[in-house]
Amino acid sequence: MDTKYILNIIQNNSHKKGGLITVLEKIQEKYTYLPEKALRLVAKETGQSLTDIYGVATFYKAFSLKPRGKHYLCACLGTACHVRGAQTIVEEFKQQLNIMPGETTPDNEITFETVNCLGACALGPIVVSDKYYLAKVTVRKVKEIILNTKEGKYGSNETSNGHVFPIEAFCPQCNHSLMDNKHHLDGYPSILINFSTDGKRGWARLPSLYGYFTKIYENEILEDTIVSFFCPHCLSVLPDSSDCIECGAPFASMKINNGDGLFKICTRAGCKGHILELIGELL
């Protein structure tokens, strides 16, 4: 284990908003999982209990406590994807990779998993390759997806297959655009809204590139805190319409593309739960 690398990550990030999540993300990026020795070092250096560190590592589905392959494939088996043939697609992945969901290929190239929902029901069947969302996948595309995944093509300029879902958000009450063209996240204009919790108020920014999700707050917010989100124009509360599929906290909703559907975000600080619903599609 590269102790110096981990200590540097902790020193540069642990004091920031959502610092623990960032530290764990960077450790997993290097090792493909969260080694026990690394978690013990994080606990020692941050003063947090090892139980709390493990609690965060097991709470968020993005983290893994066992080694993963160089690349990651994930297929959705949620209701909307299932009725469109997702199970058949999963069977094809199992046959092509010669592994079961949750396993890694013997060459450590690909870890394959299934989940109950990836939050893009209207575009199913959905498969994610290294955080890159592929919509309306068919059995015939499986072999190509595996090959492109091994070559690291998804998300690069080498392929136009797949979708990154840039969206434009609007207030569901006053219809004002929530886009901030002056401040970009992940290369796209950010979504700017207001928040309040425990006497704290300020702005929050979200990326408008669906699938790449991080909340950035003006003021420090403790993880697991439930916040209220507001339109910065009419100050209306962004309505809670359902619960987060990741942690069960209420969602807050915004209109997308001026009425094509809803973009829902979790109101719990630290949770990256979000979902896209398109009007007129099976959800």
C-alpha positions in Angstrom: 0.0 0.0 0.0 1.3 3.5 -0.9 1.1 5.1 2.5 2.5 8.4 1.3 -0.1 8.6 -1.5 -3.0 8.1 0.9 -1.6 10.5 3.5 -1.4 13.1 0.8 -5.0 12.5 -0.2 -6.1 12.8 3.4 -4.1 16.0 4.0 -5.5 17.7 0.8 -9.2 16.6 1.1 -10.3 15.5 4.6 -11.0 19.1 5.8 -13.1 19.9 2.7 -16.9 19.6 2.2 -17.6 15.9 1.7 -13.9 15.3 2.4 -14.3 11.7 3.6 -16.2 10.7 0.4 -13.5 12.3 -1.7 -10.7 10.5 0.1 -12.4 7.2 -0.3 -13.1 7.9 -4.0 -9.5 8.6 -4.7 -8.3 5.6 -2.8 -10.7 3.4 -4.8 -9.5 5.0 -8.1 -6.0 3.9 -7.3 -6.7 0.4 -6.0 -10.1 -0.4 -7.6 -11.4 -1.1 -4.1 -11.0 0.1 -0.5 -8.2 -2.0 1.2 -8.6 -2.6 5.0 -5.2 -1.1 5.7 -6.1 2.1 3.8 -9.4 2.5 5.8 -7.5 2.0 9.1 -5.0 4.7 8.0 -7.9 7.1 7.1 -9.5 6.4 10.5 -6.2 7.1 12.3 -5.3 10.3 10.4 -8.8 11.8 10.5 -9.7 10.9 14.1 -12.9 9.1 12.9 -13.7 5.7 14.2 -13.1 2.7 11.9 -16.7 1.8 12.4 -17.8 5.1 10.9 -15.4 4.8 8.0 -16.7 1.3 7.2 -20.3 2.7 7.6 -19.7 5.2 4.8 -17.8 2.6 2.7 -20.7 0.1 2.8 -23.5 2.7 2.7 -22.7 4.0 -0.8 -22.9 1.5 -3.6 -20.1 3.1 -5.5 -17.6 1.8 -3.0 -16.2 -1.8 -2.9 -14.4 -3.6 -0.1 -13.0 -6.3 -2.4 -10.8 -5.9 -5.5 -12.4 -4.9 -8.8 -11.2 -5.3 -12.3 -9.5 -2.6 -14.3 -12.8 -1.8 -15.9 -16.4 -1.9 -14.5 -19.6 -3.0 -16.2 -23.0 -2.7 -14.6 -26.4 -3.8 -16.0 -29.7 -2.5 -14.7 -32.4 -5.1 -13.8 -35.0 -2.6 -12.6 -38.6 -3.0 -13.7 -38.4 -0.7 -16.7 -35.2 -2.4 -18.0 -36.5 -5.9 -17.1 -39.6 -5.6 -19.3 -37.3 -4.5 -22.2 -35.2 -7.6 -22.0 -32.5 -6.7 -19.4 -32.4 -10.3 -18.1 -31.5 -11.7 -21.5 -28.8 -9.0 -21.8 -27.4 -10.0 -18.4 -27.3 -13.7 -19.5 -25.3 -12.7 -22.6 -22.8 -10.8 -20.5 -22.4 -13.8 -18.2 -21.8 -16.0 -21.2 -19.4 -13.7 -23.0 -17.4 -12.9 -19.8 -17.7 -16.4 -18.3 -18.4 -14.9 -14.9 -21.5 -14.3 -12.6 -22.6 -10.9 -11.5 -20.4 -9.7 -8.7 -17.3 -11.4 -10.1 -14.2 -10.3 -11.9 -12.7 -11.9 -15.0 -9.6 -14.1 -14.3 -7.4 -11.5 -16.1 -8.7 -8.8 -13.7 -9.9 -6.7 -16.7 -13.6 -6.5 -16.0 -15.9 -6.6 -12.9 -19.5 -7.2 -13.8 -22.4 -6.4 -11.6 -26.2 -5.9 -11.7 -28.3 -3.3 -9.8 -32.0 -2.7 -9.2 -32.0 0.8 -10.7 -29.5 3.1 -12.4 -31.9 6.1 -12.4 -32.5 6.4 -16.2 -35.5 4.2 -16.6 -36.8 5.9 -19.7 -33.7 5.0 -21.6 -33.5 1.3 -20.7 -32.1 -1.2 -21.0 -29.2 0.6 -19.4 -25.6 -0.6 -19.0 -22.8 1.4 -17.4 -19.3 1.0 -18.6 -16.7 2.8 -16.4 -19.4 5.4 -15.3 -20.4 5.9 -18.9 -24.1 5.3 -19.5 -25.2 3.2 -22.5 -28.9 3.5 -23.4 -31.3 1.0 -25.1 -28.7 -1.9 -25.1 -29.5 -5.0 -27.0 -28.1 -8.5 -26.9 -26.3 -7.9 -30.2 -24.4 -5.0 -28.6 -23.0 -6.9 -25.7 -19.8 -8.2 -27.5 -19.0 -4.7 -28.8 -19.6 -3.2 -25.3 -17.2 -5.7 -23.7 -14.5 -5.0 -26.4 -14.9 -1.2 -26.1 -14.8 -1.4 -22.3 -11.5 -3.4 -22.3 -10.0 -0.8 -24.7 -11.3 2.1 -22.5 -13.1 3.7 -25.3 -16.3 4.8 -23.6 -16.3 8.5 -22.7 -13.4 9.2 -25.1 -13.5 10.7 -28.6 -12.9 7.3 -30.1 -16.5 6.3 -30.0 -19.9 7.9 -30.4 -21.8 5.0 -28.9 -23.7 5.7 -25.7 -25.1 8.7 -24.1 -23.9 11.3 -21.6 -27.3 12.9 -21.1 -26.6 16.7 -20.9 -29.8 18.2 -19.5 -31.2 21.7 -19.0 -33.0 22.2 -15.7 -35.9 24.6 -14.9 -37.9 25.5 -11.8 -41.2 23.5 -11.7 -42.9 26.5 -10.2 -41.8 29.6 -12.1 -40.2 27.9 -15.2 -37.0 30.0 -14.9 -33.9 28.3 -16.2 -31.6 27.0 -13.4 -28.5 26.8 -15.7 -25.4 28.8 -14.9 -23.4 29.2 -18.1 -20.6 31.1 -16.4 -19.6 28.1 -14.1 -19.1 24.7 -15.7 -18.8 21.3 -14.1 -17.6 18.3 -16.0 -17.3 20.5 -19.1 -21.0 21.6 -19.1 -22.9 24.5 -17.5 -23.7 23.9 -13.9 -27.2 23.8 -12.4 -27.5 26.5 -9.7 -30.1 26.3 -6.9 -30.3 27.5 -3.3 -30.4 25.4 -0.1 -31.1 25.8 3.6 -30.5 23.5 6.6 -29.9 24.0 10.4 -29.8 27.8 10.0 -27.4 27.7 7.1 -28.3 29.1 3.6 -26.4 29.4 0.4 -26.1 28.1 -3.1 -25.6 24.6 -4.4 -24.2 23.5 -7.8 -24.9 20.3 -9.7 -23.5 19.0 -13.0 -25.9 19.0 -15.9 -24.2 16.0 -17.4 -26.4 13.1 -16.2 -24.5 10.3 -14.7 -21.7 12.4 -13.3 -23.1 13.7 -10.1 -21.7 15.7 -7.2 -23.3 18.4 -5.1 -21.1 21.4 -4.3 -22.3 23.6 -1.5 -21.4 27.3 -0.7 -21.2 26.4 3.0 -19.9 23.3 4.7 -22.7 20.7 5.3 -22.3 17.7 7.5 -22.8 14.4 5.7 -26.2 12.8 6.2 -27.8 16.2 6.8 -31.2 16.6 5.1 -31.4 19.9 3.2 -34.1 21.9 1.5 -33.6 23.1 -2.1 -35.1 26.3 -3.5 -35.4 28.0 -6.8 -33.0 31.0 -6.8 -35.6 33.0 -8.8 -39.0 32.6 -7.1 -37.6 31.0 -3.9 -40.1 28.1 -4.1 -39.1 24.8 -2.6 -38.2 22.3 -5.2 -40.9 19.7 -4.5 -40.3 16.2 -3.0 -42.0 13.7 -5.3 -40.5 10.4 -4.1 -37.7 8.9 -2.1 -34.0 8.3 -3.1 -33.2 4.8 -4.4 -29.8 5.0 -2.6 -30.6 6.0 0.9 -34.4 6.6 1.2 -34.3 10.4 1.9 -36.7 12.6 0.0 -35.9 13.6 -3.6 -36.2 17.2 -4.8 -37.4 17.7 -8.4 -36.6 20.0 -11.3 -38.1 20.1 -14.7 -35.8 19.2 -17.6 -35.7 20.6 -21.1 -38.6 22.9 -20.1 -41.1 20.1 -19.6 -39.8 16.9 -21.1 -39.4 15.3 -17.7 -38.0 15.5 -14.2 -34.5 15.5 -12.7 -34.7 14.3 -9.1 -31.8 14.7 -6.6 -31.4 13.3 -3.1 -31.8 15.9 -0.3 -29.3 14.1 1.9 -25.8 15.7 2.0 -23.2 13.2 0.9 -25.6 11.0 -1.1 -25.2 11.0 -4.9 -28.6 9.5 -5.5 -30.4 11.0 -8.5 -32.8 9.8 -11.2 -34.1 11.0 -14.6 -37.8 10.6 -15.5 -39.0 11.4 -19.0 -42.7 12.2 -19.6 -44.5 9.6 -21.6 -41.9 6.8 -21.1 -42.2 3.7 -19.0 -40.7 4.4 -15.6 
